[in-house]
Amino acid sequence: MPGKETELADFLGQARSIVMEEPGTIAWFAIQFGPSTFGVYDVFPDDEARDAHLAGGVGQALGSNTGVLFSEPVIEKIDILADKIPA
């Protein structure tokens, strides 16, 4: 929401502690595309872990902050076709 960028950045930073407790979340990145556009990129080994993450603490926190810190989030489920990651 306009004027809530600092609060949203803080919210995303605090969400990290919740994600750290999720064994099925392989990687999680809170990102900022511009002054008022934010996102999250996360990695899961399978759909079960992804669904558990979305139903867990961060998903609940997203729901309670929709309309307060941000408009309705858009969640896109993607598949990685190629990668280069450290061994």
PyMOL Python script that loads the backbone (N, CA, C, O; Angstrom):
from pymol import cmd

cmd.read_pdbstr("""\
ATOM      1  N   MET A   1       0.853  -1.168   0.000  1.00  0.00           N
ATOM      2  CA  MET A   1       0.000   0.000   0.000  1.00  0.00           C
ATOM      3  C   MET A   1       0.905   1.239   0.000  1.00  0.00           C
ATOM      4  O   MET A   1       1.956   1.244   0.640  1.00  0.00           O
ATOM      5  N   PRO A   2       0.502   2.255  -0.699  1.00  0.00           N
ATOM      6  CA  PRO A   2       1.310   3.475  -0.728  1.00  0.00           C
ATOM      7  C   PRO A   2       1.585   4.005   0.683  1.00  0.00           C
ATOM      8  O   PRO A   2       0.687   4.092   1.521  1.00  0.00           O
ATOM      9  N   GLY A   3       2.847   4.353   0.916  1.00  0.00           N
ATOM     10  CA  GLY A   3       3.240   4.876   2.218  1.00  0.00           C
ATOM     11  C   GLY A   3       3.604   3.810   3.236  1.00  0.00           C
ATOM     12  O   GLY A   3       4.000   4.141   4.354  1.00  0.00           O
ATOM     13  N   LYS A   4       3.480   2.540   2.878  1.00  0.00           N
ATOM     14  CA  LYS A   4       3.760   1.437   3.806  1.00  0.00           C
ATOM     15  C   LYS A   4       5.016   0.657   3.423  1.00  0.00           C
ATOM     16  O   LYS A   4       5.233  -0.449   3.916  1.00  0.00           O
ATOM     17  N   GLU A   5       5.842   1.227   2.549  1.00  0.00           N
ATOM     18  CA  GLU A   5       7.002   0.506   2.047  1.00  0.00           C
ATOM     19  C   GLU A   5       7.977   0.102   3.156  1.00  0.00           C
ATOM     20  O   GLU A   5       8.475  -1.024   3.158  1.00  0.00           O
ATOM     21  N   THR A   6       8.250   0.996   4.084  1.00  0.00           N
ATOM     22  CA  THR A   6       9.177   0.677   5.175  1.00  0.00           C
ATOM     23  C   THR A   6       8.619  -0.432   6.048  1.00  0.00           C
ATOM     24  O   THR A   6       9.345  -1.350   6.430  1.00  0.00           O
ATOM     25  N   GLU A   7       7.331  -0.355   6.367  1.00  0.00           N
ATOM     26  CA  GLU A   7       6.695  -1.387   7.184  1.00  0.00           C
ATOM     27  C   GLU A   7       6.688  -2.731   6.457  1.00  0.00           C
ATOM     28  O   GLU A   7       6.879  -3.776   7.079  1.00  0.00           O
ATOM     29  N   LEU A   8       6.469  -2.703   5.143  1.00  0.00           N
ATOM     30  CA  LEU A   8       6.472  -3.949   4.378  1.00  0.00           C
ATOM     31  C   LEU A   8       7.866  -4.558   4.337  1.00  0.00           C
ATOM     32  O   LEU A   8       8.014  -5.772   4.474  1.00  0.00           O
ATOM     33  N   ALA A   9       8.887  -3.732   4.151  1.00  0.00           N
ATOM     34  CA  ALA A   9      10.261  -4.233   4.169  1.00  0.00           C
ATOM     35  C   ALA A   9      10.582  -4.852   5.529  1.00  0.00           C
ATOM     36  O   ALA A   9      11.231  -5.896   5.593  1.00  0.00           O
ATOM     37  N   ASP A  10      10.140  -4.226   6.604  1.00  0.00           N
ATOM     38  CA  ASP A  10      10.343  -4.783   7.945  1.00  0.00           C
ATOM     39  C   ASP A  10       9.599  -6.106   8.103  1.00  0.00           C
ATOM     40  O   ASP A  10      10.143  -7.063   8.655  1.00  0.00           O
ATOM     41  N   PHE A  11       8.358  -6.163   7.621  1.00  0.00           N
ATOM     42  CA  PHE A  11       7.556  -7.384   7.678  1.00  0.00           C
ATOM     43  C   PHE A  11       8.280  -8.533   6.970  1.00  0.00           C
ATOM     44  O   PHE A  11       8.360  -9.641   7.499  1.00  0.00           O
ATOM     45  N   LEU A  12       8.799  -8.264   5.782  1.00  0.00           N
ATOM     46  CA  LEU A  12       9.500  -9.308   5.038  1.00  0.00           C
ATOM     47  C   LEU A  12      10.767  -9.747   5.762  1.00  0.00           C
ATOM     48  O   LEU A  12      11.091 -10.934   5.776  1.00  0.00           O
ATOM     49  N   GLY A  13      11.481  -8.806   6.359  1.00  0.00           N
ATOM     50  CA  GLY A  13      12.663  -9.163   7.137  1.00  0.00           C
ATOM     51  C   GLY A  13      12.327 -10.043   8.326  1.00  0.00           C
ATOM     52  O   GLY A  13      13.067 -10.974   8.643  1.00  0.00           O
ATOM     53  N   GLN A  14      11.216  -9.755   8.984  1.00  0.00           N
ATOM     54  CA  GLN A  14      10.787 -10.556  10.132  1.00  0.00           C
ATOM     55  C   GLN A  14      10.261 -11.920   9.701  1.00  0.00           C
ATOM     56  O   GLN A  14      10.340 -12.884  10.463  1.00  0.00           O
ATOM     57  N   ALA A  15       9.725 -12.009   8.488  1.00  0.00           N
ATOM     58  CA  ALA A  15       9.205 -13.286   7.994  1.00  0.00           C
ATOM     59  C   ALA A  15      10.317 -14.320   7.863  1.00  0.00           C
ATOM     60  O   ALA A  15      10.054 -15.522   7.903  1.00  0.00           O
ATOM     61  N   ARG A  16      11.534 -13.870   7.711  1.00  0.00           N
ATOM     62  CA  ARG A  16      12.664 -14.788   7.570  1.00  0.00           C
ATOM     63  C   ARG A  16      12.747 -15.765   8.738  1.00  0.00           C
ATOM     64  O   ARG A  16      13.035 -16.944   8.534  1.00  0.00           O
ATOM     65  N   SER A  17      12.502 -15.300   9.944  1.00  0.00           N
ATOM     66  CA  SER A  17      12.596 -16.192  11.107  1.00  0.00           C
ATOM     67  C   SER A  17      11.557 -17.308  11.036  1.00  0.00           C
ATOM     68  O   SER A  17      11.816 -18.421  11.494  1.00  0.00           O
ATOM     69  N   ILE A  18      10.394 -17.029  10.473  1.00  0.00           N
ATOM     70  CA  ILE A  18       9.371 -18.065  10.300  1.00  0.00           C
ATOM     71  C   ILE A  18       9.844 -19.076   9.263  1.00  0.00           C
ATOM     72  O   ILE A  18       9.746 -20.285   9.473  1.00  0.00           O
ATOM     73  N   VAL A  19      10.353 -18.578   8.151  1.00  0.00           N
ATOM     74  CA  VAL A  19      10.796 -19.446   7.062  1.00  0.00           C
ATOM     75  C   VAL A  19      11.964 -20.325   7.503  1.00  0.00           C
ATOM     76  O   VAL A  19      12.073 -21.468   7.057  1.00  0.00           O
ATOM     77  N   MET A  20      12.828 -19.820   8.358  1.00  0.00           N
ATOM     78  CA  MET A  20      13.971 -20.602   8.834  1.00  0.00           C
ATOM     79  C   MET A  20      13.532 -21.864   9.567  1.00  0.00           C
ATOM     80  O   MET A  20      14.309 -22.813   9.672  1.00  0.00           O
ATOM     81  N   GLU A  21      12.310 -21.893  10.073  1.00  0.00           N
ATOM     82  CA  GLU A  21      11.787 -23.057  10.792  1.00  0.00           C
ATOM     83  C   GLU A  21      11.086 -24.055   9.863  1.00  0.00           C
ATOM     84  O   GLU A  21      10.582 -25.076  10.330  1.00  0.00           O
ATOM     85  N   GLU A  22      11.049 -23.777   8.579  1.00  0.00           N
ATOM     86  CA  GLU A  22      10.366 -24.638   7.614  1.00  0.00           C
ATOM     87  C   GLU A  22      11.383 -25.535   6.904  1.00  0.00           C
ATOM     88  O   GLU A  22      12.100 -25.064   6.021  1.00  0.00           O
ATOM     89  N   PRO A  23      11.457 -26.804   7.267  1.00  0.00           N
ATOM     90  CA  PRO A  23      12.461 -27.672   6.650  1.00  0.00           C
ATOM     91  C   PRO A  23      12.253 -27.864   5.146  1.00  0.00           C
ATOM     92  O   PRO A  23      13.209 -28.156   4.427  1.00  0.00           O
ATOM     93  N   GLY A  24      11.027 -27.706   4.665  1.00  0.00           N
ATOM     94  CA  GLY A  24      10.751 -27.903   3.249  1.00  0.00           C
ATOM     95  C   GLY A  24      11.019 -26.695   2.381  1.00  0.00           C
ATOM     96  O   GLY A  24      10.920 -26.780   1.157  1.00  0.00           O
ATOM     97  N   THR A  25      11.358 -25.566   2.992  1.00  0.00           N
ATOM     98  CA  THR A  25      11.696 -24.377   2.201  1.00  0.00           C
ATOM     99  C   THR A  25      13.207 -24.379   2.003  1.00  0.00           C
ATOM    100  O   THR A  25      13.970 -24.097   2.927  1.00  0.00           O
ATOM    101  N   ILE A  26      13.625 -24.702   0.781  1.00  0.00           N
ATOM    102  CA  ILE A  26      15.050 -24.842   0.466  1.00  0.00           C
ATOM    103  C   ILE A  26      15.747 -23.485   0.432  1.00  0.00           C
ATOM    104  O   ILE A  26      16.839 -23.328   0.977  1.00  0.00           O
ATOM    105  N   ALA A  27      15.116 -22.514  -0.204  1.00  0.00           N
ATOM    106  CA  ALA A  27      15.665 -21.156  -0.297  1.00  0.00           C
ATOM    107  C   ALA A  27      14.502 -20.176  -0.281  1.00  0.00           C
ATOM    108  O   ALA A  27      13.406 -20.489  -0.747  1.00  0.00           O
ATOM    109  N   TRP A  28      14.751 -18.986   0.260  1.00  0.00           N
ATOM    110  CA  TRP A  28      13.706 -17.957   0.368  1.00  0.00           C
ATOM    111  C   TRP A  28      14.375 -16.599   0.265  1.00  0.00           C
ATOM    112  O   TRP A  28      15.329 -16.311   0.988  1.00  0.00           O
ATOM    113  N   PHE A  29      13.875 -15.769  -0.632  1.00  0.00           N
ATOM    114  CA  PHE A  29      14.423 -14.435  -0.847  1.00  0.00           C
ATOM    115  C   PHE A  29      13.294 -13.417  -0.833  1.00  0.00           C
ATOM    116  O   PHE A  29      12.337 -13.550  -1.596  1.00  0.00           O
ATOM    117  N   ALA A  30      13.386 -12.415   0.012  1.00  0.00           N
ATOM    118  CA  ALA A  30      12.488 -11.261  -0.040  1.00  0.00           C
ATOM    119  C   ALA A  30      13.193 -10.238  -0.919  1.00  0.00           C
ATOM    120  O   ALA A  30      14.358  -9.916  -0.686  1.00  0.00           O
ATOM    121  N   ILE A  31      12.492  -9.724  -1.931  1.00  0.00           N
ATOM    122  CA  ILE A  31      13.125  -8.859  -2.915  1.00  0.00           C
ATOM    123  C   ILE A  31      12.325  -7.576  -3.118  1.00  0.00           C
ATOM    124  O   ILE A  31      11.119  -7.528  -2.875  1.00  0.00           O
ATOM    125  N   GLN A  32      13.023  -6.544  -3.568  1.00  0.00           N
ATOM    126  CA  GLN A  32      12.385  -5.268  -3.873  1.00  0.00           C
ATOM    127  C   GLN A  32      12.754  -4.903  -5.306  1.00  0.00           C
ATOM    128  O   GLN A  32      13.933  -4.777  -5.638  1.00  0.00           O
ATOM    129  N   PHE A  33      11.732  -4.732  -6.161  1.00  0.00           N
ATOM    130  CA  PHE A  33      11.930  -4.424  -7.575  1.00  0.00           C
ATOM    131  C   PHE A  33      12.070  -2.927  -7.824  1.00  0.00           C
ATOM    132  O   PHE A  33      12.687  -2.514  -8.806  1.00  0.00           O
ATOM    133  N   GLY A  34      11.512  -2.131  -6.958  1.00  0.00           N
ATOM    134  CA  GLY A  34      11.521  -0.682  -7.111  1.00  0.00           C
ATOM    135  C   GLY A  34      11.044  -0.057  -5.824  1.00  0.00           C
ATOM    136  O   GLY A  34      10.932  -0.751  -4.814  1.00  0.00           O
ATOM    137  N   PRO A  35      10.758   1.234  -5.826  1.00  0.00           N
ATOM    138  CA  PRO A  35      10.395   1.925  -4.591  1.00  0.00           C
ATOM    139  C   PRO A  35       9.200   1.316  -3.857  1.00  0.00           C
ATOM    140  O   PRO A  35       9.160   1.333  -2.627  1.00  0.00           O
ATOM    141  N   SER A  36       8.230   0.779  -4.593  1.00  0.00           N
ATOM    142  CA  SER A  36       7.030   0.268  -3.915  1.00  0.00           C
ATOM    143  C   SER A  36       6.582  -1.087  -4.446  1.00  0.00           C
ATOM    144  O   SER A  36       5.419  -1.461  -4.290  1.00  0.00           O
ATOM    145  N   THR A  37       7.496  -1.826  -5.073  1.00  0.00           N
ATOM    146  CA  THR A  37       7.162  -3.150  -5.590  1.00  0.00           C
ATOM    147  C   THR A  37       8.068  -4.183  -4.938  1.00  0.00           C
ATOM    148  O   THR A  37       9.291  -4.123  -5.060  1.00  0.00           O
ATOM    149  N   PHE A  38       7.448  -5.132  -4.241  1.00  0.00           N
ATOM    150  CA  PHE A  38       8.168  -6.144  -3.480  1.00  0.00           C
ATOM    151  C   PHE A  38       7.748  -7.528  -3.953  1.00  0.00           C
ATOM    152  O   PHE A  38       6.715  -7.691  -4.603  1.00  0.00           O
ATOM    153  N   GLY A  39       8.553  -8.506  -3.620  1.00  0.00           N
ATOM    154  CA  GLY A  39       8.209  -9.875  -3.960  1.00  0.00           C
ATOM    155  C   GLY A  39       8.973 -10.851  -3.100  1.00  0.00           C
ATOM    156  O   GLY A  39       9.836 -10.476  -2.307  1.00  0.00           O
ATOM    157  N   VAL A  40       8.636 -12.107  -3.277  1.00  0.00           N
ATOM    158  CA  VAL A  40       9.328 -13.200  -2.605  1.00  0.00           C
ATOM    159  C   VAL A  40       9.590 -14.274  -3.651  1.00  0.00           C
ATOM    160  O   VAL A  40       8.709 -14.618  -4.440  1.00  0.00           O
ATOM    161  N   TYR A  41      10.795 -14.792  -3.649  1.00  0.00           N
ATOM    162  CA  TYR A  41      11.149 -15.934  -4.486  1.00  0.00           C
ATOM    163  C   TYR A  41      11.553 -17.039  -3.531  1.00  0.00           C
ATOM    164  O   TYR A  41      12.481 -16.873  -2.739  1.00  0.00           O
ATOM    165  N   ASP A  42      10.865 -18.163  -3.601  1.00  0.00           N
ATOM    166  CA  ASP A  42      11.205 -19.271  -2.726  1.00  0.00           C
ATOM    167  C   ASP A  42      11.292 -20.563  -3.508  1.00  0.00           C
ATOM    168  O   ASP A  42      10.726 -20.690  -4.594  1.00  0.00           O
ATOM    169  N   VAL A  43      12.021 -21.536  -2.933  1.00  0.00           N
ATOM    170  CA  VAL A  43      12.334 -22.789  -3.612  1.00  0.00           C
ATOM    171  C   VAL A  43      11.935 -23.948  -2.709  1.00  0.00           C
ATOM    172  O   VAL A  43      12.209 -23.951  -1.509  1.00  0.00           O
ATOM    173  N   PHE A  44      11.275 -24.938  -3.324  1.00  0.00           N
ATOM    174  CA  PHE A  44      10.789 -26.104  -2.586  1.00  0.00           C
ATOM    175  C   PHE A  44      11.146 -27.375  -3.353  1.00  0.00           C
ATOM    176  O   PHE A  44      11.247 -27.347  -4.579  1.00  0.00           O
ATOM    177  N   PRO A  45      11.337 -28.486  -2.647  1.00  0.00           N
ATOM    178  CA  PRO A  45      11.662 -29.734  -3.338  1.00  0.00           C
ATOM    179  C   PRO A  45      10.453 -30.359  -4.037  1.00  0.00           C
ATOM    180  O   PRO A  45      10.609 -31.156  -4.962  1.00  0.00           O
ATOM    181  N   ASP A  46       9.245 -29.993  -3.587  1.00  0.00           N
ATOM    182  CA  ASP A  46       8.045 -30.596  -4.164  1.00  0.00           C
ATOM    183  C   ASP A  46       6.820 -29.747  -3.826  1.00  0.00           C
ATOM    184  O   ASP A  46       6.905 -28.797  -3.048  1.00  0.00           O
ATOM    185  N   ASP A  47       5.688 -30.101  -4.419  1.00  0.00           N
ATOM    186  CA  ASP A  47       4.447 -29.350  -4.192  1.00  0.00           C
ATOM    187  C   ASP A  47       3.982 -29.429  -2.745  1.00  0.00           C
ATOM    188  O   ASP A  47       3.394 -28.479  -2.229  1.00  0.00           O
ATOM    189  N   GLU A  48       4.242 -30.553  -2.088  1.00  0.00           N
ATOM    190  CA  GLU A  48       3.832 -30.712  -0.688  1.00  0.00           C
ATOM    191  C   GLU A  48       4.513 -29.670   0.204  1.00  0.00           C
ATOM    192  O   GLU A  48       3.866 -29.060   1.055  1.00  0.00           O
ATOM    193  N   ALA A  49       5.808 -29.469   0.009  1.00  0.00           N
ATOM    194  CA  ALA A  49       6.543 -28.473   0.802  1.00  0.00           C
ATOM    195  C   ALA A  49       6.070 -27.063   0.467  1.00  0.00           C
ATOM    196  O   ALA A  49       5.963 -26.216   1.355  1.00  0.00           O
ATOM    197  N   ARG A  50       5.785 -26.808  -0.805  1.00  0.00           N
ATOM    198  CA  ARG A  50       5.290 -25.488  -1.215  1.00  0.00           C
ATOM    199  C   ARG A  50       3.937 -25.214  -0.574  1.00  0.00           C
ATOM    200  O   ARG A  50       3.700 -24.120  -0.062  1.00  0.00           O
ATOM    201  N   ASP A  51       3.051 -26.202  -0.600  1.00  0.00           N
ATOM    202  CA  ASP A  51       1.728 -26.033   0.003  1.00  0.00           C
ATOM    203  C   ASP A  51       1.828 -25.834   1.513  1.00  0.00           C
ATOM    204  O   ASP A  51       1.083 -25.039   2.085  1.00  0.00           O
ATOM    205  N   ALA A  52       2.756 -26.560   2.166  1.00  0.00           N
ATOM    206  CA  ALA A  52       2.949 -26.401   3.613  1.00  0.00           C
ATOM    207  C   ALA A  52       3.426 -24.983   3.928  1.00  0.00           C
ATOM    208  O   ALA A  52       2.983 -24.384   4.909  1.00  0.00           O
ATOM    209  N   HIS A  53       4.312 -24.453   3.116  1.00  0.00           N
ATOM    210  CA  HIS A  53       4.803 -23.086   3.312  1.00  0.00           C
ATOM    211  C   HIS A  53       3.658 -22.081   3.178  1.00  0.00           C
ATOM    212  O   HIS A  53       3.501 -21.197   4.020  1.00  0.00           O
ATOM    213  N   LEU A  54       2.871 -22.219   2.131  1.00  0.00           N
ATOM    214  CA  LEU A  54       1.776 -21.274   1.896  1.00  0.00           C
ATOM    215  C   LEU A  54       0.702 -21.357   2.973  1.00  0.00           C
ATOM    216  O   LEU A  54       0.022 -20.369   3.249  1.00  0.00           O
ATOM    217  N   ALA A  55       0.546 -22.532   3.585  1.00  0.00           N
ATOM    218  CA  ALA A  55      -0.445 -22.703   4.652  1.00  0.00           C
ATOM    219  C   ALA A  55       0.134 -22.384   6.026  1.00  0.00           C
ATOM    220  O   ALA A  55      -0.603 -22.329   7.011  1.00  0.00           O
ATOM    221  N   GLY A  56       1.449 -22.173   6.102  1.00  0.00           N
ATOM    222  CA  GLY A  56       2.114 -21.965   7.385  1.00  0.00           C
ATOM    223  C   GLY A  56       2.103 -20.523   7.859  1.00  0.00           C
ATOM    224  O   GLY A  56       1.241 -19.730   7.479  1.00  0.00           O
ATOM    225  N   GLY A  57       3.070 -20.204   8.692  1.00  0.00           N
ATOM    226  CA  GLY A  57       3.124 -18.906   9.355  1.00  0.00           C
ATOM    227  C   GLY A  57       3.207 -17.718   8.421  1.00  0.00           C
ATOM    228  O   GLY A  57       2.540 -16.709   8.650  1.00  0.00           O
ATOM    229  N   VAL A  58       4.013 -17.812   7.372  1.00  0.00           N
ATOM    230  CA  VAL A  58       4.130 -16.686   6.446  1.00  0.00           C
ATOM    231  C   VAL A  58       2.823 -16.498   5.685  1.00  0.00           C
ATOM    232  O   VAL A  58       2.368 -15.370   5.495  1.00  0.00           O
ATOM    233  N   GLY A  59       2.225 -17.596   5.251  1.00  0.00           N
ATOM    234  CA  GLY A  59       0.938 -17.501   4.562  1.00  0.00           C
ATOM    235  C   GLY A  59      -0.129 -16.871   5.434  1.00  0.00           C
ATOM    236  O   GLY A  59      -0.925 -16.060   4.961  1.00  0.00           O
ATOM    237  N   GLN A  60      -0.148 -17.241   6.707  1.00  0.00           N
ATOM    238  CA  GLN A  60      -1.108 -16.643   7.639  1.00  0.00           C
ATOM    239  C   GLN A  60      -0.819 -15.156   7.833  1.00  0.00           C
ATOM    240  O   GLN A  60      -1.741 -14.342   7.886  1.00  0.00           O
ATOM    241  N   ALA A  61       0.457 -14.807   7.939  1.00  0.00           N
ATOM    242  CA  ALA A  61       0.827 -13.397   8.108  1.00  0.00           C
ATOM    243  C   ALA A  61       0.479 -12.586   6.859  1.00  0.00           C
ATOM    244  O   ALA A  61       0.079 -11.426   6.960  1.00  0.00           O
ATOM    245  N   LEU A  62       0.633 -13.195   5.688  1.00  0.00           N
ATOM    246  CA  LEU A  62       0.223 -12.507   4.459  1.00  0.00           C
ATOM    247  C   LEU A  62      -1.261 -12.189   4.509  1.00  0.00           C
ATOM    248  O   LEU A  62      -1.681 -11.076   4.191  1.00  0.00           O
ATOM    249  N   GLY A  63      -2.050 -13.177   4.910  1.00  0.00           N
ATOM    250  CA  GLY A  63      -3.495 -12.969   4.969  1.00  0.00           C
ATOM    251  C   GLY A  63      -3.889 -11.855   5.913  1.00  0.00           C
ATOM    252  O   GLY A  63      -4.754 -11.043   5.587  1.00  0.00           O
ATOM    253  N   SER A  64      -3.268 -11.803   7.079  1.00  0.00           N
ATOM    254  CA  SER A  64      -3.655 -10.793   8.063  1.00  0.00           C
ATOM    255  C   SER A  64      -3.149  -9.392   7.702  1.00  0.00           C
ATOM    256  O   SER A  64      -3.626  -8.403   8.259  1.00  0.00           O
ATOM    257  N   ASN A  65      -2.189  -9.300   6.776  1.00  0.00           N
ATOM    258  CA  ASN A  65      -1.658  -7.992   6.377  1.00  0.00           C
ATOM    259  C   ASN A  65      -2.145  -7.521   5.012  1.00  0.00           C
ATOM    260  O   ASN A  65      -1.810  -6.418   4.579  1.00  0.00           O
ATOM    261  N   THR A  66      -2.935  -8.353   4.331  1.00  0.00           N
ATOM    262  CA  THR A  66      -3.501  -7.939   3.047  1.00  0.00           C
ATOM    263  C   THR A  66      -4.453  -6.771   3.282  1.00  0.00           C
ATOM    264  O   THR A  66      -5.340  -6.833   4.134  1.00  0.00           O
ATOM    265  N   GLY A  67      -4.253  -5.721   2.520  1.00  0.00           N
ATOM    266  CA  GLY A  67      -5.058  -4.514   2.681  1.00  0.00           C
ATOM    267  C   GLY A  67      -4.496  -3.556   3.710  1.00  0.00           C
ATOM    268  O   GLY A  67      -4.942  -2.412   3.805  1.00  0.00           O
ATOM    269  N   VAL A  68      -3.511  -4.015   4.489  1.00  0.00           N
ATOM    270  CA  VAL A  68      -2.864  -3.168   5.489  1.00  0.00           C
ATOM    271  C   VAL A  68      -1.498  -2.707   4.961  1.00  0.00           C
ATOM    272  O   VAL A  68      -1.235  -1.509   4.855  1.00  0.00           O
ATOM    273  N   LEU A  69      -0.634  -3.676   4.631  1.00  0.00           N
ATOM    274  CA  LEU A  69       0.699  -3.358   4.112  1.00  0.00           C
ATOM    275  C   LEU A  69       0.780  -3.485   2.598  1.00  0.00           C
ATOM    276  O   LEU A  69       1.645  -2.873   1.972  1.00  0.00           O
ATOM    277  N   PHE A  70      -0.107  -4.269   2.004  1.00  0.00           N
ATOM    278  CA  PHE A  70      -0.054  -4.523   0.565  1.00  0.00           C
ATOM    279  C   PHE A  70      -1.427  -4.937   0.072  1.00  0.00           C
ATOM    280  O   PHE A  70      -2.291  -5.342   0.849  1.00  0.00           O
ATOM    281  N   SER A  71      -1.609  -4.826  -1.240  1.00  0.00           N
ATOM    282  CA  SER A  71      -2.854  -5.302  -1.835  1.00  0.00           C
ATOM    283  C   SER A  71      -2.783  -6.830  -1.948  1.00  0.00           C
ATOM    284  O   SER A  71      -1.782  -7.437  -1.566  1.00  0.00           O
ATOM    285  N   GLU A  72      -3.817  -7.431  -2.458  1.00  0.00           N
ATOM    286  CA  GLU A  72      -3.880  -8.896  -2.570  1.00  0.00           C
ATOM    287  C   GLU A  72      -2.624  -9.427  -3.263  1.00  0.00           C
ATOM    288  O   GLU A  72      -2.343  -9.041  -4.397  1.00  0.00           O
ATOM    289  N   PRO A  73      -1.853 -10.319  -2.593  1.00  0.00           N
ATOM    290  CA  PRO A  73      -0.639 -10.830  -3.228  1.00  0.00           C
ATOM    291  C   PRO A  73      -0.975 -11.763  -4.393  1.00  0.00           C
ATOM    292  O   PRO A  73      -1.985 -12.467  -4.380  1.00  0.00           O
ATOM    293  N   VAL A  74      -0.114 -11.746  -5.384  1.00  0.00           N
ATOM    294  CA  VAL A  74      -0.223 -12.665  -6.513  1.00  0.00           C
ATOM    295  C   VAL A  74       0.820 -13.747  -6.300  1.00  0.00           C
ATOM    296  O   VAL A  74       2.015 -13.457  -6.230  1.00  0.00           O
ATOM    297  N   ILE A  75       0.379 -14.987  -6.197  1.00  0.00           N
ATOM    298  CA  ILE A  75       1.292 -16.107  -5.983  1.00  0.00           C
ATOM    299  C   ILE A  75       1.343 -16.915  -7.272  1.00  0.00           C
ATOM    300  O   ILE A  75       0.344 -17.489  -7.707  1.00  0.00           O
ATOM    301  N   GLU A  76       2.514 -16.946  -7.866  1.00  0.00           N
ATOM    302  CA  GLU A  76       2.733 -17.683  -9.107  1.00  0.00           C
ATOM    303  C   GLU A  76       3.557 -18.922  -8.785  1.00  0.00           C
ATOM    304  O   GLU A  76       4.647 -18.811  -8.224  1.00  0.00           O
ATOM    305  N   LYS A  77       3.057 -20.081  -9.128  1.00  0.00           N
ATOM    306  CA  LYS A  77       3.820 -21.318  -8.978  1.00  0.00           C
ATOM    307  C   LYS A  77       4.540 -21.561 -10.292  1.00  0.00           C
ATOM    308  O   LYS A  77       3.914 -21.673 -11.346  1.00  0.00           O
ATOM    309  N   ILE A  78       5.866 -21.642 -10.219  1.00  0.00           N
ATOM    310  CA  ILE A  78       6.673 -21.817 -11.423  1.00  0.00           C
ATOM    311  C   ILE A  78       7.505 -23.086 -11.305  1.00  0.00           C
ATOM    312  O   ILE A  78       7.683 -23.623 -10.212  1.00  0.00           O
ATOM    313  N   ASP A  79       8.004 -23.550 -12.414  1.00  0.00           N
ATOM    314  CA  ASP A  79       8.944 -24.659 -12.458  1.00  0.00           C
ATOM    315  C   ASP A  79      10.236 -24.147 -13.082  1.00  0.00           C
ATOM    316  O   ASP A  79      10.202 -23.441 -14.090  1.00  0.00           O
ATOM    317  N   ILE A  80      11.371 -24.498 -12.488  1.00  0.00           N
ATOM    318  CA  ILE A  80      12.680 -24.107 -13.002  1.00  0.00           C
ATOM    319  C   ILE A  80      13.045 -25.050 -14.144  1.00  0.00           C
ATOM    320  O   ILE A  80      12.999 -26.270 -13.983  1.00  0.00           O
ATOM    321  N   LEU A  81      13.403 -24.495 -15.282  1.00  0.00           N
ATOM    322  CA  LEU A  81      13.763 -25.297 -16.442  1.00  0.00           C
ATOM    323  C   LEU A  81      15.262 -25.544 -16.535  1.00  0.00           C
ATOM    324  O   LEU A  81      15.688 -26.573 -17.060  1.00  0.00           O
ATOM    325  N   ALA A  82      16.063 -24.617 -16.035  1.00  0.00           N
ATOM    326  CA  ALA A  82      17.513 -24.760 -16.040  1.00  0.00           C
ATOM    327  C   ALA A  82      18.055 -23.924 -14.894  1.00  0.00           C
ATOM    328  O   ALA A  82      17.417 -22.961 -14.469  1.00  0.00           O
ATOM    329  N   ASP A  83      19.227 -24.286 -14.390  1.00  0.00           N
ATOM    330  CA  ASP A  83      19.792 -23.528 -13.281  1.00  0.00           C
ATOM    331  C   ASP A  83      21.306 -23.629 -13.265  1.00  0.00           C
ATOM    332  O   ASP A  83      21.906 -24.462 -13.944  1.00  0.00           O
ATOM    333  N   LYS A  84      21.896 -22.767 -12.479  1.00  0.00           N
ATOM    334  CA  LYS A  84      23.307 -22.842 -12.116  1.00  0.00           C
ATOM    335  C   LYS A  84      23.361 -22.465 -10.648  1.00  0.00           C
ATOM    336  O   LYS A  84      23.175 -21.302 -10.290  1.00  0.00           O
ATOM    337  N   ILE A  85      23.614 -23.436  -9.810  1.00  0.00           N
ATOM    338  CA  ILE A  85      23.674 -23.212  -8.372  1.00  0.00           C
ATOM    339  C   ILE A  85      24.940 -23.857  -7.820  1.00  0.00           C
ATOM    340  O   ILE A  85      25.490 -24.768  -8.437  1.00  0.00           O
ATOM    341  N   PRO A  86      25.404 -23.394  -6.665  1.00  0.00           N
ATOM    342  CA  PRO A  86      26.591 -24.008  -6.069  1.00  0.00           C
ATOM    343  C   PRO A  86      26.314 -25.458  -5.674  1.00  0.00           C
ATOM    344  O   PRO A  86      25.189 -25.815  -5.323  1.00  0.00           O
ATOM    345  N   ALA A  87      27.330 -26.263  -5.735  1.00  0.00           N
ATOM    346  CA  ALA A  87      27.197 -27.685  -5.367  1.00  0.00           C
ATOM    347  C   ALA A  87      27.062 -27.848  -3.880  1.00  0.00           C
ATOM    348  O   ALA A  87      26.941 -28.971  -3.391  1.00  0.00           O
TER     349      ALA A  87
END
""", "prot")
cmd.dss("prot")
cmd.show_as("cartoon", "prot")
cmd.util.cbc("prot")
cmd.orient("prot")
